[in-house]
Each structure stands twice: as structure tokens, then as C-alpha cells.
């Protein structure tokens, strides 16, 4: 089993935890953070940890293990960056909401909505992760992110923000008919109680998801050898 270092990149901080360690470490991110700065910060603060593989939860579009679109809330240079060379070990990239969704998954069809700096979203259907990009679809006088992200929470206040979260969750539930709905991300703690038919997730599930990503790969490799 690989010893995995999981990195969860957010709009306000970069959080990371190695398998076998108990406490995650972090440092600020923000609108100017480049991938090179991210790697340098992680390597500096995780220098006393042992790991031989890395999972990166990226706050943007990832396809075939590659970043294909620059992030909304970070600096530039993420598309085409060689993370494997930078860390000197195998690296898997996954959308950050999809990573937390994978760590939150219990079975069936699950919808994940990540209430963070922006809005993350993912589906898991019978174990298959399907990253979504719902944040910038139109809603009310703006987009879903304008009413569900951290800026919306600060602008609207908790009571109004909670109503929008419940409304959006219901809309998606009526369309997708999921077996399970998880409201995760850093702002989930500001929900007074989960919307009807939903449960509140925890950011720590992102680390579990990052480890599960390698477990799925290793199971596949073993099955191919048989």
C-alpha cells in the first residue's frame, strides 16, 4: 500500500495530511498562489513526513488527471504544470469537490455540494466519480456560486444564505433523485442544520477521498494481474 500525501487546495488555504499522521497542516493560499509556490509550501511543511505518492484536490476542472482550466480563486500557471516532477513521486489530480465527495461516499447515487470559497459539486454513481461544474450556471441574479459560496455568506448573512442553500439543494434533488446528498466544504459548519434530505459532511473527508483514489487504482492493478 502506498503512503499517500493528500493536498486539498482551497481559495483561502492549502491543507494537507499524510496517511498515518493525525493532524493536518496548512498555509494560506489566495488569488496569487501559483503551483510552484504551492509545492514549495507543502514540501517545506511536510518535510518530516514519509510519503511515496501524492493526491492533489484542485479547485477547478481536471480531465484525465490533468488541469485543463486555470482556477477562479488562485494565481496562474496551473495548466500544464508538471506536479510529478515537482514532487518527485507519482501524483494523482482530482477536482477538490470530487475528492471530498469520494471520502464522503457510502453507496448508491450521491450528490456532493461543496460550500467553500466557491461552490464545488460532484456526483458519485455506484462508486464512479463524476465531477460537475455547476458553480457558474445562472441562478437568480447571478450564478449558484454567487448565492452559495463564502462571499455570498458574508454578503447575505447566515439566515438568507441558508435559505438559498436549501433551495438549490432541493432543485438538484428534484432533478437527479440521489440516494444521498452531502453538503460539505468549509462553510458547511455555518449551516444551522442540514437541509431536508441532506447530511453535513466534513472537510477531513477530503483526505480520506485522496487515499481512496489510490486504493481504487491498486485494486484495479491487482485484478489485472490475476
C-alpha positions as CSV (number, residue, x, y, z in Angstrom):
1,X,0.0,0.0,0.0
2,X,1.4,3.4,-1.0
3,X,1.9,6.0,1.7
4,X,-0.2,8.9,0.3
5,X,0.2,12.6,1.0
6,X,-3.2,14.3,0.3
7,X,-3.3,18.0,-0.6
8,X,-6.6,19.9,-0.6
9,X,-6.2,23.3,-2.3
10,X,-8.8,25.9,-1.4
11,X,-9.3,29.5,-2.2
12,X,-8.2,30.6,1.3
13,X,-5.8,27.8,2.4
14,X,-3.9,24.8,1.3
15,X,-4.4,21.8,3.7
16,X,-2.5,18.6,3.6
17,X,-2.2,15.3,5.5
18,X,-0.1,12.2,5.1
19,X,-1.5,8.7,5.7
20,X,-0.7,7.7,9.2
21,X,-0.5,11.2,10.5
22,X,-3.1,12.7,12.8
23,X,-3.1,16.4,12.3
24,X,-3.4,18.2,9.0
25,X,-1.1,21.2,8.3
26,X,-1.9,24.3,6.3
27,X,-0.8,27.6,4.9
28,X,-2.7,30.5,3.2
29,X,-3.4,30.3,-0.5
30,X,-5.2,33.3,-2.1
31,X,-5.5,34.9,-5.5
32,X,-1.8,35.0,-6.3
33,X,-0.8,31.4,-5.3
34,X,1.0,29.6,-8.1
35,X,1.5,25.8,-8.4
36,X,5.2,26.2,-7.8
37,X,4.5,28.2,-4.6
38,X,2.0,25.5,-3.5
39,X,4.5,22.7,-4.0
40,X,7.3,24.6,-2.2
41,X,5.0,25.3,0.8
42,X,3.8,21.7,1.1
43,X,7.4,20.3,0.8
44,X,8.7,22.7,3.4
45,X,6.0,22.0,6.0
46,X,5.7,18.2,5.3
47,X,9.5,17.7,5.3
48,X,9.3,15.4,8.3
49,X,6.6,13.2,6.8
50,X,7.1,10.0,4.9
51,X,5.1,9.5,1.6
52,X,5.7,8.0,-1.8
53,X,2.6,9.2,-3.7
54,X,0.6,12.4,-3.7
55,X,-3.1,13.2,-4.4
56,X,-4.0,16.8,-5.2
57,X,-7.5,18.1,-4.9
58,X,-7.6,21.0,-7.3
59,X,-10.3,23.7,-7.2
60,X,-11.1,23.6,-10.9
61,X,-11.6,21.4,-14.0
62,X,-9.4,18.2,-14.1
63,X,-9.7,15.7,-17.0
64,X,-7.6,12.6,-17.5
65,X,-5.5,13.5,-14.5
66,X,-4.6,16.9,-15.9
67,X,-5.6,20.5,-15.1
68,X,-7.3,21.9,-18.1
69,X,-8.5,25.3,-16.8
70,X,-6.9,27.9,-14.6
71,X,-8.6,28.3,-11.2
72,X,-11.0,31.2,-10.4
73,X,-9.6,32.0,-7.0
74,X,-5.8,31.3,-7.3
75,X,-2.9,32.6,-9.3
76,X,-1.9,31.4,-12.8
77,X,0.3,28.6,-14.2
78,X,-1.7,25.5,-13.2
79,X,-2.4,24.3,-16.7
80,X,0.5,22.2,-17.9
81,X,2.4,22.2,-14.6
82,X,4.4,19.0,-14.0
83,X,3.4,18.0,-10.5
84,X,5.1,14.6,-10.7
85,X,8.4,16.2,-11.4
86,X,7.9,18.9,-8.8
87,X,7.2,16.3,-6.0
88,X,9.5,13.6,-7.3
89,X,6.9,10.8,-7.0
90,X,3.6,9.6,-8.6
91,X,0.8,12.2,-8.4
92,X,-2.9,12.0,-9.0
93,X,-5.0,15.1,-9.6
94,X,-8.7,15.3,-9.0
95,X,-11.2,18.1,-8.6
96,X,-11.3,19.1,-4.9
97,X,-15.1,18.7,-4.6
98,X,-14.8,15.2,-6.2
99,X,-12.1,14.3,-3.7
100,X,-14.2,15.2,-0.7
101,X,-17.2,13.5,-2.3
102,X,-15.2,10.3,-2.6
103,X,-14.3,10.5,1.0
104,X,-17.9,11.1,2.0
105,X,-19.4,8.3,-0.2
106,X,-21.4,5.5,1.4
107,X,-23.1,3.9,-1.7
108,X,-25.7,4.4,-4.4
109,X,-26.1,7.7,-6.2
110,X,-24.6,10.6,-4.1
111,X,-24.7,14.3,-4.8
112,X,-22.0,16.4,-3.2
113,X,-22.2,20.2,-2.9
114,X,-19.1,21.9,-1.5
115,X,-19.8,25.2,0.2
116,X,-16.4,26.8,0.3
117,X,-14.7,29.9,-1.2
118,X,-16.8,29.0,-4.3
119,X,-19.2,26.1,-5.0
120,X,-17.9,22.7,-5.7
121,X,-20.0,19.9,-7.0
122,X,-19.8,16.2,-7.9
123,X,-21.8,13.0,-8.3
124,X,-20.8,9.5,-7.4
125,X,-22.8,6.8,-9.1
126,X,-22.1,3.3,-7.8
127,X,-18.6,4.2,-7.0
128,X,-17.8,6.1,-10.2
129,X,-16.9,9.8,-9.5
130,X,-18.4,12.3,-11.9
131,X,-17.0,15.9,-11.3
132,X,-19.5,18.6,-12.1
133,X,-19.0,22.3,-12.8
134,X,-22.3,23.8,-11.6
135,X,-20.9,26.9,-9.8
136,X,-21.2,29.3,-12.7
137,X,-24.6,28.2,-14.1
138,X,-27.2,31.0,-13.8
139,X,-29.3,31.3,-10.7
140,X,-31.4,34.3,-9.5
141,X,-29.5,37.5,-10.4
142,X,-26.1,35.7,-10.9
143,X,-24.8,32.2,-10.5
144,X,-25.1,29.4,-8.0
145,X,-21.7,30.4,-6.6
146,X,-23.0,34.0,-6.1
147,X,-25.6,32.6,-3.6
148,X,-23.8,29.6,-2.0
149,X,-20.1,30.4,-1.7
150,X,-18.2,32.2,1.1
151,X,-18.7,35.6,-0.5
152,X,-22.5,35.0,-0.5
153,X,-22.4,34.0,3.1
154,X,-20.7,37.3,4.1
155,X,-22.9,39.4,1.8
156,X,-26.3,37.9,2.6
157,X,-25.9,36.8,6.2
158,X,-26.5,33.3,7.5
159,X,-30.3,33.2,7.5
160,X,-30.7,34.2,3.9
161,X,-27.7,32.2,2.8
162,X,-29.1,29.1,4.4
163,X,-32.4,29.5,2.5
164,X,-30.5,29.6,-0.8
165,X,-28.5,26.5,0.1
166,X,-31.7,24.7,0.9
167,X,-33.4,25.9,-2.3
168,X,-30.5,24.9,-4.5
169,X,-30.1,21.5,-2.9
170,X,-33.8,20.8,-3.4
171,X,-33.6,21.8,-7.1
172,X,-30.8,19.4,-7.7
173,X,-32.5,16.6,-5.7
174,X,-35.7,17.1,-7.8
175,X,-33.7,16.7,-11.0
176,X,-31.2,13.9,-10.0
177,X,-33.1,11.9,-7.4
178,X,-30.0,10.9,-5.4
179,X,-29.9,8.4,-2.7
180,X,-27.7,10.7,-0.6
181,X,-26.8,14.4,-0.6
182,X,-23.8,15.7,1.2
183,X,-23.2,19.4,2.0
184,X,-19.5,19.8,2.6
185,X,-16.8,22.4,2.3
186,X,-15.6,24.9,4.8
187,X,-18.9,26.8,5.1
188,X,-21.0,23.7,5.9
189,X,-20.2,24.4,9.6
190,X,-22.4,27.6,9.2
191,X,-25.5,25.6,8.4
192,X,-27.8,25.6,11.5
193,X,-28.9,22.1,10.4
194,X,-28.7,20.2,7.2
195,X,-31.3,20.9,4.5
196,X,-34.1,18.4,4.3
197,X,-32.8,15.1,2.7
198,X,-29.2,16.2,3.2
199,X,-26.4,15.5,5.6
200,X,-23.4,17.7,6.5
201,X,-20.0,16.5,5.5
202,X,-16.6,17.4,7.0
203,X,-13.5,18.8,5.3
204,X,-11.5,15.9,6.7
205,X,-13.3,13.6,4.3
206,X,-11.2,15.1,1.5
207,X,-8.1,13.4,2.9
208,X,-9.9,10.1,3.0
209,X,-11.0,10.6,-0.6
210,X,-7.4,11.3,-1.6
211,X,-6.3,8.0,-0.1
212,X,-9.3,6.1,-1.6
213,X,-8.3,7.3,-5.0
214,X,-5.0,5.3,-4.8
215,X,-6.8,2.3,-3.3
216,X,-9.1,2.1,-6.3
217,X,-6.1,2.2,-8.6
218,X,-4.2,-0.5,-6.7
219,X,-7.3,-2.8,-6.7
220,X,-7.5,-2.4,-10.4
221,X,-3.9,-3.2,-10.9
222,X,-4.2,-6.4,-8.7
223,X,-7.2,-7.5,-10.7
224,X,-5.4,-7.1,-14.0
225,X,-2.5,-9.3,-12.7
226,X,-4.9,-12.2,-11.8
